[in-house]
Amino acid sequence: MHSLPKLFLAALSFTILVDGSHHWYSHHYRTAAHRQLIGKTYMIQDFYRGEDFFKDVSAIYDWIFAIGADPTGGNVIYQGQSDAQSKRLAYVDDCDNSFILAVDSTSTVAAGGQRASVRITSQKSYNGGLFIFDASYMPVGCSTWPSFWTVGPHWPMAGEIDIVEGVNNQGTNQMTLHTGTNQTCTNEITNSTHQFSGKIVATDCFSTTHADSGCSIEDTDTSSFAYGFNNAEGGVFALLWDNSAGMSIWHFARANIPADLIAQTPRPSTWGIPAGFWSSQTCDITTNFYEHQMVIDTTICGNWAGGRIYAQSGCPGTCSDMVANATNYVDAKWVINYVAVYQ
C-alpha cells in the first residue's frame, strides 16, 4: 500500500500530515481544456457494490486480496479472500448491502506484532475517467492508516494518486500525487485565481523510495476524514482524471452529494471547485499517470502512522504498544456503499 518515511509536515490540531505513498515496494486556474468539460455527462463503465467485491468472472476476480506483509512497514498481515471472510474482516452487510473491510479487533497480539487486515486491488486498470468512492464509515483511531488510491505499474514510473488518506488523529483528508518520470509535475499556483478549496502542503510530485512525499493538498473540510467523516454519515470522494485538463478531487458529505451523481449521470462541471486540483499546465498527466488500479486498505503504524509522527499526534504511548490494544481497532473498518468508474 504505502512506502517509506515522509519528510514534509503540515500541522493540524494534534496532527502531523505526512503522506505515505502506496507502492508495493513498493488553486487550479481555468484552462481551455477545462472549459471544454463543461456540460459533459459521464457514463458509467464499472460499478462495484456488495458481493461484487468478491465476484469472479471466468475465474478472474474483479478485486484481488493481497496476502502477506505490508510493504510500507505496517504492523499488519494482509489476508487472502477466504481468510478475510472467515475472520469477518471482509463481508457484506445483509441489511444495506454495504461492503465491510476491517482490521482484526479481537486477537491477542504482542506489542510491535502484526494484526490481520485487508488490502484489495481492482483487477482492471484505467488511463483516466471519473472515479467515485462512496463510504458511510472509515477506519479511525490511533495508529490507523486508511486509504483509497490508484497506482500504476513499476512504481513510481506510472504514478500514484492518493484520493483518501490520513493517519492517527488527522482531522482532514490529504490528497497526493506521486510521479517518477523526468517530466516535471507540480501543483504550483501560476496565477492569483485559486480554483480549489484545499491548502497546498507540498508542490513537487516527484517521488523515490527514499523521498516519497509527493505533492499534497490538504482538505479544509473537517467532514472529509476520520471522526468528522463518520459523524456526517460518510460521503463521497470523486477523482476526475482528465489527461487534457488535470486531476481534480472533490469530497461531498452525505447531505451534500450532487443529485446528478446520485442519479448516476454525473456532470462534474456543475459541482463547484474541487478540494484539490493538479493542472496539466504544470504536470504532464499522460506521461506520469497510466494503467492505474484502484486500491482500498488499512494498515497500522508503518512508515507514516508510526514513529515520530505517532509521537506528535497526541496519541498515548507508542504506536508499537498500541498494536497490542485490540479494542483500539473496533472502529478500524471501512463501510463501503459502492465504487464506480465513469468515462
Salt bridges, closest charged atoms under 4 A:
ASP19 OD2 - HIS178 NE2 2.47
ASP46 OD2 - LYS124 NZ 3.02
ASP52 OD1 - LYS55 NZ 3.63
ASP104 OD2 - ARG115 NH1 3.28
ASP134 OD1 - ARG254 NH2 2.98
GLU160 OE2 - HIS22 ND1 2.43
GLU160 OE2 - HIS178 NE2 3.81
ASP162 OD1 - HIS22 ND1 2.44
ASP162 OD2 - HIS178 NE2 3.07
GLU165 OE2 - HIS22 NE2 2.76
ASP212 OD1 - LYS6 NZ 2.33
GLU218 OE1 - LYS199 NZ 3.73
ASP221 OD2 - HIS251 ND1 3.62
ASP297 OD1 - HIS2 NE2 3.59
